[in-house]
Amino acid sequence: MSKLAAEDKFLDLSDYGRPFGKLLANSLKNTRFTPIHVTLLFGFSGIIGIFCILNNHYVWAGFFILLKSIIDAADGELARIKNTPSYTGRYLDSIFDIILNFLFFTTICYVSTTSLWLTLLAFCCIQLQGTLYNYYYVILRTKSIGGDSTSKIFEYKSPKALPGESQKSVDVLFQIYTIVYGIFDKIIHTLDPEAYKVKTFPNWFMTFVSLYGLGFQLLLIAVLLPLGWIEMIVPFFIVYSSLIFILIAIRRIYIK
């Protein structure tokens, strides 16, 4: 099952890893590998990328960060191929993402002259950027006929476990998810509380919003590192957050 109906599909600049993710998922469809295994694999790739940053191997760091992004696209694809959607996988994926983002930025801080406070600000900025993208994307997926609905626009309570997963695991991961993402969700919902009432979003708008997708954010980091611009990464993502207000203004003014 696709995440979106055909008419709602758009050029997602953050989803460049999808073709490779589909190839990986198809190669695993008749094996014992599960989507959770793939999630663990992208986490491992991210850790290797962090190790490379610590040792100033920035080209390899960029490679493993991009590899993490590609593998990240495969767990959901494998779940769809095997018809084994799960909230466990959905929350674990998101929790791994935010942990790795925090480690990427603190590692960059450690090997550069960037201050810790600016680094923490940049981390919050990148999370707000990603939250805006996910907010609009989940709204579109929810409105899309036949689209994937594992994610919810507003997640206030733990969902009922799907077949094959433990309710206890879902409850625990949901609690962790709400702790690490809750504040960012509330900020974005406060900035654009009426967005969920929109019937659909134009494809051009979603392509614009995809500049804030995690895949595109990681692509930027993977490019800046080998260019020797590690000192620019933290201030760049702080300034990059100014697009949040532009995107929300466009949505509120032109997309009803």
N, C-alpha and C positions, 0 to 999 in steps of 0.2 A: 504493500500500500504506500502510495506517495504521500508526502507531508501536505501537499497542496493539490487542489484540482487544477486541470490543465490551464484554464483561463486565468488562474491566480499566480502561475509560476512567473518568476522574474529573474533577471540576471543578478545572482547573489555573489558579490565580489569576495565575500568571506568563505564561500563554499567551493573554492578551487580544488579542494582535496576529494570532493565527492566522486569523480570518475575513478580515482585510484582506490578510494574507500569501497566502492562497489566491486571492483576487481578483487580486492582482498576478501570482502564478505562472500563473494561467490566462490572463491577458492576454499573457504572454510565451511560452506553450507552442509557438506556431507561428512564433517568431522565432529569430534566431541567438543571443539571450541565453542564457547558460549559468548554472547555479547559482553558479559562481565569480564571474561578473559581478555577480550579486546580492549576494554576500558583500562584494565590493569596494564596492558601492553603500552597504551599511549602514555600512561603515567610514568612508566619506566623510561620511555623515550624522552619525556620531559626532564626527568632526573639526570639522564645522561647529558642533555643540553645544559643543565645547570652546572654539572661537573666540568664541562668544556668551558663555560664562562669563567669559572673559578681558576682555570688553568690557562686563560687567555687564548684558547683555541676558538676564536670567534667564527671562523668559517664552519667548523664542525658544529659549533653551538647553533648557528643558523640552520644547518642541515637537520639536526635532531629536533629543533623547534618546529620546523616545517613538517618533519616526519610525524611528530606528535599531532599536528593539525590534520594530517592525512588519515592517520589511524583513528583519530577522533570521529571521523566521518563514517568509519566502518562498523562501529558497534551498533548504531541505530539501523544501518543497512542490514546487518546480520540478523537483528531482531525481527525486521520486516520479512526477510527471506525465510527464516525459520518459523515465522508467525509466533514469536515468543516475546511480545511487548511486556515490559515490566516497569513498575515504579522504582524498584530497587536499582535497576540500571540507569533510569532517568536521573534519580537523585545522586547516585554515586558518580556519574559522569560530571554533573554540575559541581559537586563537592571537590572532585579531583581538579577541575578547571580552576576554581578559585584558589585552591592551595598552591597549584603550580604557578598561577599568576603572581601570588604573593612571593613565592620563592624566586621567581624570575627577577622581580623588581628589587628584592632585598639583596640578591646576589649581585645585580648590577650596581647597587649602592655600595656593596662591600669592595668591589674591584675598581670603583671609580671615585671621583672626588665629590660626588653628589651627596647632599645632606640627607640624613635619615628622615627628617620631617618632610622635605620635598618628595622623597621617595614614597612615603606613606600617602601623601596627597595624590601623587600620580597613580598609586595603586587604587585609591578610592575613585579617581577620575576614570580609570580604565574600566572599573566595575560599573560605574554609572553609565558609561558609553554602551557597554555590553547589555546592561539591563534595559536601556531604551530600545536597542535592536530587538532583544527577546520579547519585550512588551508588545511592540507593534507586530512582530512576526507571529507570536502566539495568538494575538487577536485575529490576524489574517488566517491562520490555520484553523482556528475555531469557527470562523465564518465560512471557510471554504467547504463546499460540498464534497464529501468523501475524503477530506483531508485528515491528517493524523491529529488525534485529540488527547494524546497521553499527557501533554502539558496543559495547564489551566491558566487562564488570565489572572485569577485571584486564587491563591492557595492559602486558605485559612485553617484547614484541618487535614489530617492525614487521610489519604484516599484508601478505599478498600483494595486490598491486595488482589492482583490478578492471578489467574491460575498458574501454579508452578512457583510462586514466591511466598515467602513468609510474611504474615501481617506484622509481626514483631520487627522484622528487618525494615519493612516499609515505614513503620512508625518511628524507629530510631533515626533512620536516614532523613525522614521528613523533618524531624526536630533539628537535626544538624543543619539541614538545608535552610530552614527558616531563620536560624541563628546567624548564619554567615551571609545570607542574601536578603534577609528581611528589611534591613535599613535602606538598602539600595532600591528595593522594590517600592517601599513607601515613598521615597523621595521622587522617583519617576512617576508613580501614580498621582502624587500630589501636584506635580508640574503639569500633567496632562490627564486629569481625572475623567474626562469625557471621551477619551479615545476609543474605549470599548464599545461605544454606541455607533461608531462608524460602520457602514455596511461592508465596505472593502477599501483597500488602499491601492492607488494606481501603481502599476509595475515600476514606473520611473522613480516614484517616491521610495519604494522598498529597496530599489537598487542603491539609491542615495543613502538610505539608512544602513545598508549592509557595509558601509565604510566603518561602522562600529561593531560589526560582527567579530567574534573572537578570532576566527581564521585570518581576517584582514589585519587585525591588531598584531597577531603573531607574525604575519608576513612582514609588517613594518619593522618589528624588532629584529627578525631574521635578516633583513636587508641592512639595517643600521649598524648591526654588530660588525660584520666583516668589512664594512666601509670605514671602520675606525671611529664611528660617531657615537660611541657608547655614552659619552658625556651629554649627548643631546637627547637621549631616549626619555629620561624623566621629564625635563622641561617640555619636550615635544608633546607628550601625552597630556600634560596639564593644559597647554594651549589648545590642543586638539579638542578638548572638551567644550570649547566655545560653540562647536557645531550642535551640541545638544539643544541649545536655545533656538538656533536657527531651524532645526528640524521640527521642534515642537511648535514654533511659530507658523511654519508652513502648514503643518497638520491642522492647527486650530483655525487658521484663516481660510485655507483653500480646500481642505478635505473634511467634509462634514458627514 
